[in-house]
């Protein structure tokens, strides 16, 4: 259903296993090797399915290859080595990454992560590669200036000033390899976000109708959630053409796991959203079955985020981010989401 042969799937699984090193062979009966920020239970792997009308969903896997390292600096070096091995294997250019290494991987990095990579698993065994870096590496208070300098180094001199106001800058990501239009992506955190505010956050020319963004927000967060006061919402603003003052893409990420009682409810909301775009949700339901044998109402977090993405020249995409739950299952949310305290 996703266009991958058995050989493709086996090859990608082996690649991810190799990049995790000794952690991949570690017993799951032991605690997590480190407190990975990638997932709630600290599993250093997350999957996602990206849906577009009329096409097979794209399968992606997000990995922290330095998980288990004794320091954040070593974590970053391990991750960078894993990414460089991949780029050499497939002949991918690394100019954009090379320009940012000393900015995002300093000798004494700070923050919750150092480097992640993501693979878009394509038929034929050659994926699309993305690298995620931490703007807080030089201190949370310098995140904005770090993002601004990164964009300048990559030829997007005016891009930073197009971004909306935000509570933080959790990630900067780069596309490496064979992409139709390689992107630089800036992720923003929005505390206590409302549907109306979410509808006004796009800065792309000819961007999405605010009402459609608001509708997605309400469908995912639920009708009784006026503000995202548990886990905050995220937006992603992607830049392609150097010199362009405004982004070419916009994505809203809603952490459905904090605003649904359990994963059965999260799946119902995802099914509704996909149906609104004319997309069948059967593949998503099958993916959840492949990840766990538990009943969906026994936990929450298997579906971590639902995201609505817009990119110039392409139809909208809906992406479901799926947790591995290798170490723990998060119990259902019992308290009403509107009365919850913010998650930091």
N, C-alpha and C positions, 0 to 999 in steps of 0.2 A: 504493500500500500504506500510505501514511502520511496520506492524506486531503487532500493539497495539490494544487491545480490548477497548471497550468503558469504561469498568471498570478501566483498566490501565490508560487511559487518564484522567479520572475523578480523580483518586487517585493521580496522579502526579500533576495535576492542584491544588488540595487541598493542597498538600505538599508545593508547591512553594508559594501559598497564605499565608499559615501559617508562612513560614519563613520570609516573608516580614512584618508581623505584621500589625500595624495600617496603614502603607503606602498602603497596598493592597486595603483598603477600602476608600482611599482618592479620592475625585473627580478629574477627569482628566481636569476639567475646571479650576482648580487651577494650579499655576506654579509647576514645579518639586519640590519635597521635599528637594532635595539637588542637587548639580551639579555633578551627577554621571559621572565618567570617562568611564563608560561602553558603553555609546552610545552618538552620537552627540547631541541628544535632551534631554539627561540625564534620559532617561527611564532606570530603574535598571534591565531590563530583555532583553536578546538577545537570539534568537533561531539559530540553525544551523542544516543543513542536510549534513551528510557525506555519500558519494556515493562510492561504490566499485563494479566493474563489477560482474554481476551475483547474486547480493544480494540486498535485500531491503535496502533502505537508513536508516542509524541510525539517530534518532532525538535527539537533545541535547538542553538543555536550560541552559544559563549562568545567574547567579543572584547575585546581591549585597544585601545580607540580612540586612546589616547595613545601607542601604540608609535612609536618613532622620535623622540620629543620630546628636546630637549637636556638636560632635567633632570626629576627625578621630580615636582617641583612643577608644571612645565608639562604633564607627562604627565597629572597629575590634573585640571588645569584643562581640558585638551582633552577628557578623558573626560567630565567633568561637563557641558561644553557639548554634547557629543554626546547624552548622556542627556536633558538638558533639551530639546533639539530634538525628540527622540522623544516625550517626555511632552506637549509642546505639540501635536505633530502628532496625537496620539490622544486628547488631553484627559485624560491621567492626572493624578491628584493627586500632589503631591510633598512633602506635609507631613512624612512620616517621613524622607525624604532631607534636606530642608531643616534638620531638627533636628540632623543629624549632620555637616553639611559642615565646620564649623569644628573639629570634633573629629578627623575623619579626613583632612582636607586642610589641614594647617597650612602656614605659610609655608615651612618647611624640613622636609618630610616625610622619614622614614627608611623602611627596609625594602625588600622586593623588588618591590612593586607599589604603585600608587596607587588605580586604579579600573578595574574591568572591568564589562562588562554582559553579560547573557545574554538571548536571545530564545527563548521557546517558540513555535515556528512553527505557528500555528493557521490553519485554513481561513478565508478571507475577508480576509486581509491585515492583521489587527490581532493582534499577538502578546501573549503574556504577557511582561512585562519584569522582569528581576532585576538588581540592582546589587550588586557585590561590593566591599567596602572592606577596608582593611588595618589591623588592630588594632595593628600595630607602627609605625604612622605617627609616633607620638611617642616611639619607642624600644621595643625588644623588651622591656625590663624593665618597661614600663608597659602592655603588652598587656592584662593581666588587668584593670587599673583602667580602661582605655579601653573594654573590652567591658562592664564593669559600669556605667559611666557612660552608654554608649549605650543599654543596656537600660532604665536608669532614665528617660532622656529619652523613651523610647518607651512608657512606662507599664508596663514589666515590672519593677517594683521588686525583686521577690524572685527573679527568674528566674536570676540569676547563681549564687545559692547552691544551685540545684538541679543544676548541672552537675557531672559527675564530674571527678576529678583528671586533669590532662593535662600534656603536655610543652610545649604552646604553643597559641596561638590564631591560626591562619593567616588566617582570613577571618571577616567578618560580612556577611551578605547580607540584602537587603530585596526583597520582592515589591512591584512597582508595577503599577497597572492593574487589569484585570478578572480577579481571582482569587476562587474560592469563599470562601477564608479566607486573606487575605494573611498571610504569615509573616515573622517576623524569625528568621534562621537564624545560629546560632553554630557555627563549625567548630573542632574540637579536634584536636590532633596527639597521637598515642600511640606513643611510641618502644618498640621491642622488644615489640610487642603479641602476645599469645598468643590462641588461639581461646577459651579459657576466660575470659580477661579481657574479650575482645570481647563475649561473651555477657552480661556483667554491666554494660555501660556505658549501656544505655538507662535513662532516667529518666521516660519517659512513663507515665502511669497505664494499666494494662492493656496494657503494651507487649509486644513480641515474646517468644516463648518463647526463653530463652537457648540451648536446644539447636539451634533453627533458625538463630540467628545464628552459633553455633559451626560448624554444618554448612556454612553459606555461606562462612565464613572458610576452612575446610579445602578446600572444593571449588575456591576461587579461588586460594589461595596454594599449594596442592599438598600431597600427603600427607607430604612430607619437610621441611616448613617449620614448626617448632614456634613460631618467633618471627619477626616482621617486622623483621629486623635490617638489611635494605638500606634501602629507602624506608619511612618509618613509615606506619601506618594512620591514617585520619582518621575522626572521627565528626561528624555534624551533628545539632544539637538545635534543633528549630524551635518557635517560640512564636507562638500566634495570639491568644488572648483576653488582653487586658491585665488585669493583676492576678492572673493565674494563676501559681501558684508552681512549676508543673512543666510541662515541654514537652509539646506535642501531637504531636510527631513525632521520629523517630530514624532516622538513616541510618548504615550502616557502609560506608566506602570502602576497598577493598583495591587497592593498586597492582600489578595483575597483571603489568605489564611488567617488574617487578623479580624476579618469582618464577616466570616461565615461560621456557623456553629460547628460544622464538620465537613469532611471532604465530599460527602454526598451532596450537600448544599452547594459547595464550590463547583462541583461538576455540573449541577443543574444550571448554575449561573453561566458557566462556560458554554454549555450547550445552547442556552438562550442567545448569548452573544454571537456565537458562531452561526446559528440559524438566521440571525438578523442580517448577516453578510452572505447568506446562501451557501453556507459551508456545513457539511455533514460532520457530526461530532463523534462518529463511531471509532475513528482512529484514536482519539483522545481517551475514550473509555477503555480501549484495548491496551493502550500504553499504561494506564493505571493498574490494570490487571497484571501486566508483565512486571511492574515494579513491586507489587505487594499482594499477599494473599489475604490480608485483613479486610474486614468490612469497612466501607468508606465512612460509616457513621461512628467508627471506633477511634478516630483521630482527625486532626486537621493539620494541614501543612504539606500534604502530598502534592497538591496544587498550590504553589507558593505565591506566584504572581500571575495575573492576566494583563496583557499589554495590547494596546492598539497603536499600530505604527503607520505613519504616512511618509512616503518618499516621492519626490517629484518624478513623474513619468511612470508610476506604478500604482496599481490598486491598493487599497488598505490591506494590512496584514493583522491578524490576531495571533498572538503568541501565548502559549501556556508554558510556564516554567514548573518543572516537576522535580521534587526532592527525592533523593535516594532512600532516605530513612534507614541508613545502614546501622546506626547506633541507637536510635530512639524514635518512638512515635509520640508526637505531641498530642496531649489529650484534647478533646473537643473544647471549644469555647462555650462556657455556660453563661457568663454574664453578658448582658446586652452591650454591643460594641460601643454605643454612644456614651456609656458611662465609664469606659475604660480610661486608664491613665496612659499617657504617651510612653512608647517604648523608645529607649535611647540606646 
